[in-house]
C-alpha cells in the first residue's frame, strides 16, 4: 500500500502548484541532533554531498530550491548537509549510495530510507510526504548482518577460487575495465591484475593493458589530471570531476605499468597526471588539496568547459578547487609521487612528496602517533588518515632509504591498533558522535580492513614485528568471514590474502648512501617491476636494518641482493646483473605460509 500511495503522490505533485517558498535552513551534524529531533518530533534528512559533485550541484539548484520540498522539510524535518570528504565516518557508512546520498532517519536515529544519486523535485516531494504518513523503514533499509571472524587469517582454497571467479567474471572484455556502465580503473582490480601479470598470467596482462590503454581517454589533454569516470558504457563520456583519490591511484598504477612493460605511453600518462597534481593541487606550503569541480558554474558545465584550450578556460575562470587539507589525501598523493619518482627519477616529484609529508607531520600529527583528518575534525580521529600516511612513509622509505620515514611508519602502525574491535575488525573512527540508532557503534568499512591487513603486513615485513602481523591477521579474519556474504567482486580481499601468505619481492642495496655506485643500484632497484616489494638500503654506518632476517656481507663495494622465499641471490654489482637476478628469482614459485 505504501508504494501505491507514493506513486499517487508523485502524480499529484506534478500537477500541483508550489506551496510556500520557505527559505531552507541547513543544520550541522552534531551530538545533539537526535536529541533535538526527538524533542521536536521531527525526522532528520541527511544530504551527504561532495563539493566537486555535478549532480549535487544540480540537486541544490532544483530539488532543494523547490518551494514544495522546502515547505515539507520545514514542517517535519531537520535538514542536514554534510561534505562527505570532511566526514569520513559518514562517508564510510554511506559510500555505497554514491553522491549525493540522501538518508532519512527517525528521531531515534533509525534509518527510514536511503536513496542513491540525484532526486528530482516530484520524487523528493513524494518521499517526504510518504515518510510523514508512514514512518516505517522502506525497502532500501536492510538489516546489517553480524560478522563472526573466521578462525584462520587465510582464505580457504574454495573461497579463494570463488572470489577469483567472481572477479574474473566482472571484467568487461569488449572495452576493458571492471564493470560495464561506468568506465574507470578500479584500484584493487588493477592491482590484482598487475600482480597476476607479473607472475606471467597472459589473461591478466591483456586485461590490465586493455584497461590502461582505454583509460588514457580520461586524462585531460590540456592541464593533465584524470577525470573521475565515463558513463554510458563508454570511455569517451567523462564526468569531469578531478578527485585526489583518482589522481593518486592512476599516477601510481601507470607508473607501475611502465615499470612492468616499459611502454612509453604509460610513462607519458603518469607524467600528465603528475604535472596536474603539482601545478593545480599542491599549495605553496607543500600540502595537497582535495578535488576540483566538474563544472565552472551552473551555466557552464564540464562538457563545455573542458572542451576548451588553456587560454579559453582561464579567460572564463577556474572550476572551484576544494582547498581543504586532509592527511588522508596527502598520504595518497605522497605514495603516488613516490611511485612516479621510482620509474622516472624526477627529483622534483620526490621533493613534492617530501614537502607534503613534512607538512602533514607538522600540521596533522597527533601526540599519540596518528593523524587528524583536517584542522577541525568532527567524529575523528579516523583510521583512513593514519593508514594513508603510514603507507606514504613506507613508500618514501623505499624511494629514499631514509630511516626517518620508516620510523614514522612504525608510529602509524602502533596507532592503528587503537581502532581495533576485539569482536572483529577495525572501526573507521574511534568514536561515534550520535550515540543512538544506527550510530550507537562506529562503522567498519570493508576497504579499511583490506588496507589495515595490507599495510600492517608490509610493516611487519620491514620490522619483523609479530604484533603488527597479528593485527593484520585480525583484519584478515574479519574479511574472510565478511566476504562470504558479499555478492560484489572483492579483489582487495584476494590481494590482502595473498600478501599475508607470501613474502614480497625483497631487494637490498648494501653500500654507503653517498657512494654514486650504491645510488645507481638503488635507482635500478626502485624501478624494478614488483608491485608487492620490500626495498631497503643498508648503509652499515647506520647500523643493522630493523628486520635482521637476512645477514648481508660487507664486500667492500656497493652490491644489491635479491631474495625470494628468504633465499637470496649472489650479489649484483651493475644494472644487467641485478635485472637478470630479479628475473631469475621471480621464477621461484612463492610459497604460501602455513594456515594459522
Secondary structure, DSSP 8 states (H G I E B T S, - for coil): -HHHHHHHHHHHHHHS----------B---TTHHHHHHHHT-EEEEEEE-TT-HHHHHHHHTTTT-HHHHHHHHHHEEEEEEEGGG-HHHHHHHGGG-SSEEEEE-TTS-EEEEEES---HHHHHHHHHHHHH--S--TT----------SSSS--HHHHHHHHHHHHHTB-TTT-SBSSSSB---HHHHHHHHHHHHTT-HHHHHHHHHHHHHHGGGB-TTT--B-SEE-TT-TTSEE--EEHHHHHHHHHHHHHHHHHH--HHHHHHHHHHHHHHHHHSB-TTS-B--EE-S-SSSSS-HHHHTTS-HHHHHHH----EE----HHHHHHHHHHHHHHHHHH--HHHHHHHHHHHHHHHHHTB-TTS-B-SSSS-SS--BHHHHHHHHHHHHHHHHHH--HHHHHHHHHHHHHHGGGB-TTSSB-SBS--SS-SGGGSS----HHHHHHHHHHHHHHHHHH--HHHHHHHHHHHHHHHHHGGG--S--HHHHHHHHHHHS--EEEEEES-TT-HHHHHHHHHHHTSS-SSEEEEEE-GGG-S-S--SS-----SS-EEEEEETTEE---B-SHHHHHHHHHHHHTS--------
